Amino acid sequence: MTDPSPGAPVSRNARRERLVGLLVLGVALVLLVSSPTWFAGDRAVVGIGQLVLGVILAGVGGFLVRRSGRG
């Protein structure tokens, strides 16, 4: 496969993947930042679940953003 030139227009699918990836990264960020509140409220199981889900979503979002950059 050839790399697209820097000035080439981005396809609609790549743009959509990038937007979905950024949305998923935003959701992951909210989950990761808000998880300490569960630990403070003695609900560690929920906090751990929220951390795990946040890390998984961050990985998926990062993958989508990177894949959309390759064109």
Secondary structure, DSSP 8 states (H G I E B T S, - for coil): -----TTS---HHHHHHHHHHHHHHHHHHHHHHHTHHHHHTT-HHHHHHHHHHHHHHHHHHHHHHHHHHH-
